[in-house]
Amino acid sequence: SSYNGSTFGQCSPTIGPYKCRMLRNNKDTDGLWCIDFKTAADAEGNTFSVCVGYTLTAIVIGIGTKEASGGQVSAKVFGIVTYLRQKQHVRTHGHRPPPPTR
């Protein structure tokens, strides 16, 4: 079966212990590679911003505190994803580090 991204926002994914709703899907946008979510309210009525970023070999999940804005969480995840993607680009384009010395 193939992936249909158009219905992803309607399925309310669970990330860790949190039921979430999708706010923005930039997963396929070059240079962003992230999806922003908001959790359902907990027993105290608190909601949390969640950002999921993708690299070639990793998924980075950031969950904010109740005080953190979505932009703060996204910025942190984006920084990590960008760093990892830059390292993977170097590895996958023939620029390998020297082998370890014995």
Secondary structure, DSSP 8 states (H G I E B T S, - for coil): ----GGGGGGS--EETTEEEEEEEEETTSTTT-EEEEEE---TTS---EEEEEE-SS-EEEEE--TT--HHHHHHHHHHHHHHHHHHHHHHHTT--------
